[in-house]
Every structure is written in C-alpha cells, then in structure tokens.
Amino acid sequence: MKAHQFRKIVVWQRGMQFVTKVYETTSVFPSKEQFGLTDQIRRAAISIPLNIAEGSGSSSNREFFHFLTIAKRSAYEVITGLEIAQSLHYGKSLTIQSLIREWEEICSMIVGFSKQINES
C-alpha cells in the first residue's frame, strides 16, 4: 500500500464520514460536557481515520496492522462514549443508534482489512 493512496481505502473514507456524524451528534450534548465526554468521543472518532492514514505510510504490513489495531481500539472508545451519552440522555436516541450501527460496519471493515494486511 503506497502512503499517498490512503484516500482510496474505503474504511478510511467511512471513518471520515463517521467523524463528521460524530461531530454533528455531539454538538447538541450539554455544554458542561464540552471538555469531558464530548471531547473524548470526538478525539477517539478522529483517531480512527488518522491511524488508518498513518498506518498506510508504514514501511511494513506489520506496522500498518498495528495502526489498524489502534484505529479499532479508538472505535471501541467511541462506541462506549456514545453509549454513556445515550444512558445520560444526551442527544437523540435514534441518532446515536444510527451511529452505533455505522460503527459496527466500520469495525467489521477494520477487522477485515487488518486480516487482509496481516496475510499479505
């Protein structure tokens, strides 16, 4: 995988779209959470495509696999934050549920791509 081609990786593209939706969803969270839960969820969401992009610049598939693992961990952090927000009744439940479904797809894509990278 050439570093300059990370924009062609579908899971990176989905991660970028996911970040936008996370920002939109968290924008209605209480202002008291601006430097707490909101910030944590956003930083974790941003970490997903950032790590995929960074990994694509790796000198080996093993190193790329490592960055995909970090992206997957960040995705788990996002989902936990969203579930906390939902239990606190921040944002619209349907919107958060939609993000959770999208998160499931992205995680599956990361796992599949990780396997592909690890096997090549």
N, C-alpha and C positions, 0 to 999 in steps of 0.2 A: 504494500500500500504506500503510495507516494504521499508525502506530507501535504502537499498542496491540493490533494484531492479529497480532503475530509468533507468538503461541502457536498460531495456526491454520495456520502454514506447516509442511507435512508434513516437509520436510527439517530444520527446527528440532526438531520432535518426535523424529525419528530421531536427530538429533545428541544430544539429551538422553538418550535411551536408550543410545546408544553410550558416552557419558561414564560412565554407571553401570557398564556392562560393562567398560570400561577400568579403572575403579577396582577392580572385583572381580578382574579378571585380574591386575593389578599388585600386589594386596595380598599375593600369595604370592612376589613377587620377593625376592631376598636383601635383608636389612636394610642391607647395605653400599651398596645402590643407592637407598636411600630419598631421598637428596638428589642423586642423579645421574639415572640413566636413568628410574627410576620417576617422579620429579618432572617430568622433561622430557616424558615421554609424557602424563602427566595434564594438565599445563598446556596442551599442544598440543590434547588432546582437548576440554578445557573451552573453548578458543578457538573451536572450530567453532560451537557454538550461540550463544556470546556474540557473535561477529561477525555472525551472521545476525540476531540480535535488534537489535544496534546499527545494522546497516545498514537494518533496517526503519524505523528512526526518521529516516532520511536525508531531506533536503529534495528530493532528485532521484534518478531512477533510476540516473544515472551514479555517484553516490556510493554507492548501495546495491550496485551492481555491484562497486565497489571493495571493499566489506566482504565480499561473497561470494567475491571473489578471495582475500582474506586467509583466509577460512574454508577454502577449498580448499587453500591452502598449509599451513595447520595440519594438515589431514587428511593431507597428504603427510608431514609431520613425524611424525605419529602412526604411520603405517604403517612408516616407516623405523625408528622406535624399537622397534616390535613385532617387526620382522624381526631387528633386532640382538638383542633379548631371546630370540627363538627360536634364533638361532645360538649364543647363550650357554647355551641350555637352561634359561632361566628360565620358569617356568610350564609349563602343559600345552600341548603342541604342537597338539592338536585345538582347544583353546580359542582359542589365538592364530590358528589357521587360520580359525575361525569369525568372529573379529573382522575378519580380513583380507577375508573375503567381504562382511561387512556394510559395511566401509569402502568397498569397490568400489561398492556400491549407493549409499551416501551421496555419494561423489564424483560419480557419474553424476547424481544428483539435483541436486547443487550446480551442475554444468555446465549441465544442462537449465534450471534455474531462472535461472541467470545469463543464458542466451540469451534467455529469456522477458523478463527485466527489461531487458536491453540493447535488445531490439527494440521495447519499448513506450514 
